[in-house]
Amino acid sequence: MATKREYRGARSVDAFVAYIKDQATSRLRVVHDNSQLVQAGLENKKRNIVGFFHADQTENYKVFDKLASLLRDSCNFIAAVSP
């Protein structure tokens, strides 16, 4: 997924590859119970957006994952999925 942020790191192959790998990873954190949910929300001072889903294969979950990629620098996204 395309990023809105311009690359401003070192101009070396290794640094650029590390940046691309970081951008390619999902920023969506998946939890399965309340204790994990509380722990996930307390780790950072960014805004937390929590979505509750019955399964991780639903269309709503996929949209939430895309949104997490787009807003990766400004918010933490946590998906609470039913076990």
Residue pairs with C-beta under 8 A, 6 or more apart in sequence:
1 66
1 69
1 70
3 23
4 70
5 73
7 16
7 19
9 15
9 16
9 19
10 16
26 65
26 68
26 69
27 68
27 69
27 72
27 76
27 77
28 64
28 65
28 68
28 69
28 77
28 78
28 79
29 40
29 76
29 77
29 78
29 79
30 56
30 78
30 79
30 81
31 37
31 40
31 78
31 79
31 80
31 81
32 80
32 81
32 82
32 83
33 83
37 50
37 78
37 80
40 48
40 76
40 78
41 48
41 50
41 76
41 78
43 76
44 76
46 74
46 75
46 76
47 74
47 75
47 76
48 75
48 76
48 77
48 78
49 67
49 68
49 71
49 75
49 76
49 77
49 78
50 77
50 78
50 79
50 80
51 60
51 61
51 64
51 77
51 78
51 79
51 80
52 80
53 60
53 61
53 64
53 79
53 80
53 81
53 82
54 81
54 82
55 61
55 81
55 82
56 79
56 81
61 79
61 81
64 77
64 79
65 79
67 77
68 75
68 77
71 77
